[in-house]
Amino acid sequence: MKLLGVSGGLSRKTLIAIKKALDSAKRYDNTVETEAISLNEYDIQFCDARDPNKYEGDARLVIDKFVETDALLLGTPMYRGTYTGLLKNMFDLIPNDALLGKPVGMIATGGSDHHYLALEHEMKPLLGFFYVHVIPGSVYANNSHYSESDLVDEGILEQLDQLGRAIVNFARIIPDDKLSIVGPLGPSIQRKSLKKPG
């Protein structure tokens, strides 16, 4: 089982939270292959609506990670009540079926609890487009949960531990035929590149 953790922002705090949840998943089941990436460390092109298979370089590398993972832990700092543009661009790049039927756990960070509901009102609709199974419990950590460069709040650490275990358990019960558990699919829309030739 491959479990990918993706941080969609510049904040180290988000990546720290993702790594804690991945560590929990690995402790729970040491056969799980975990990897954490931060999108800001890659040179990813802006989406220009071309077929996802036509992207190259870092964009191709990260698209392939999304496609190949069995489950995803998705983290983002919250700004202005929503996820980052960096993360949105990544979701514009991946194939529509890249995450079909896969379990996804959500993690967000913020300066305060001001935007904690953005996970429900912003992230879930985005993930719904990709026909994922969102783990019902998510984690929101604010600045007071950190001390210097580490996450120290016992309550948040316990939530991340629960999320790591939950996503492993969920991924174990997903059948190989993921289409059998997503329900009816929406209309198929052909991508056409906005990039001008030449």
N, C-alpha and C positions, 0 to 999 in steps of 0.2 A: 504494500500500500504506500503510495506517494502522497505526502501531505505538504502542500506549498503554503508558506506564509508570505503575504505581500503587504508591504507598507507603501501607501500611496501618497506620501508627503515628505517634506524636508525634516520633520520632527524626529529626533532620535527616540523620543519618548514612545512614539507609536511602535517603532521597531523593537524596542525593549519589551513592550507588552506582548507583541507577537512572539518573540523568542521565548518568553516565559510560558505561553500557551503551547508552543511547539515542544518545549522541554517536558511539559506535563504529559503530552501525548506520547512522547518517546519513553518516558518512565512507565507509563501505563501499558504500552505495548512496544517492546524494543525491536520488533520487526518492522515498525513503521519507518520509512525513509522520510526525513524532514529536511526542508530547506527554507531559509528565510531570505527574501530579497527586498531591497528598497528601490523603488522605481526611479528615484532621483539619482541613483548611481549608474543609470543606463542612458545612453544617447538614443532616445526613442523619438521617432519622427511624429509629427502631428498627423492625425488621420486625414486622408484625402479621399476616402470612400472607395479606394481600390480594393480588389479581392485581397483578403488577409494573406493569402499565399504569395502575393507579389512583394511583400515587405522584406527587407534585408537587414543585415547587421543586428544591432541590439534589439530592434523591434521584432525581428524574426525570432531571435533567441527567447525573448520574454513571451511572445505569442505561443511558442512551442511549450514553454513551461506551463502555461495555463491549460493548453490542450492535453498535455501528458499527465497532469496531476489527477489523483483520484478524489481529492478533497482539498478545500481551500480555506485558509484563515486569512481574512481580509481586514486590514487595518487602515484607518485614515485619521488624520487630524480633522477636526471640524472647524471650518471658517464660515462666517456669515450664514450659519445654519445648515451647511451642507458639506459634502465631501469635496476633496480637492480636484482641481482641473487636471492635474497629473493623472489621477486615478480615472477620471472620466475619459480622458484620451485613451488610456489603455483599454477600457471597455469598448471604446469606439473601434479599436484596432482588431480585437479578437474575433474569430468566427462566431456566428450566431449560435452554433451548437457546441462551442468549446467547453461549456460547463454543464451541458444538458444532463439533468438527473443527478448531479454531484452535490454532496453536502457542503455548505459554506457556513463558517462561523464568522461573526462580525465583532470587530473591536474598534473603538473610537477613543480619541484623546482630545482634550480641550483645556483651555485655561481655567474654566469653571464648569459647573454642571449646566450652564446656560443652554447648550445645544444637545443635551443627551437624547432628546426625542428624535433628532435627525436620523438616527439609525433606523427608526421605524418609518419615518415619513419620507426619507430621501434614499437610503440604501436599499431597503426592501423592494421598492418599486423597480429600481434599476436591476437588481438581481432577479426579480420576477420575469423580466424580459428574457433572461437566459435559461429559464426553466430549472433553476436550482432548487434544492431543498435547504432553506435557511434554518439553522439551529435556532430554536425559539428563544433561548436565553443568550443575550449579548453582553459585552463588557464595555463600560465607559469609565475611563480613568481621567481625573483632572490633575492639575499641577500639585495639589496638596497631597496626592498619593505618592509623589516622588520625593526622594531626598538626594540632592546633588544629581548624580547620573544613574540612579537606580530606582526601581519601583519597589516601595517598601510597605505599602498599605496591606495589612493582612487580609482584609476583606476582598480587595481587588485581586490579590494573589490567589485567593481561594476561588474566586469567580473564573480566573484564567485557567486554573487547574481543572475546574468543572467543565469549562468549554473544551479544553484539550481532550479530556476523556470522552466527552459527548460526541465530538466529531469523529473520533476513532470508532466508537460504537455504531454511529450512524453509517459510516462508510462500510463497515463490515456487513451490514444487512442490505445494502444496495445491490440489486441483481445486475448481472452482466448486461441484460437487455434493459437499458435505462429508459428506452421509449415506453416500456410497459408501466412506468410509474410516474410519468409526467402529465398524462392527460392529453387533450387535443392541442395540437400545435397551431400557431397563428399562420397567417399567409406568408408564403415564401417571397422575399423581396431580393431581387438581383442587385448587387452593388455595381455602381458605375463610377469610375474614377473622376474626380473633379480636377485632377491634374491635367494641365494643358500639354499636348504633345510638343516635343522638342525642347 
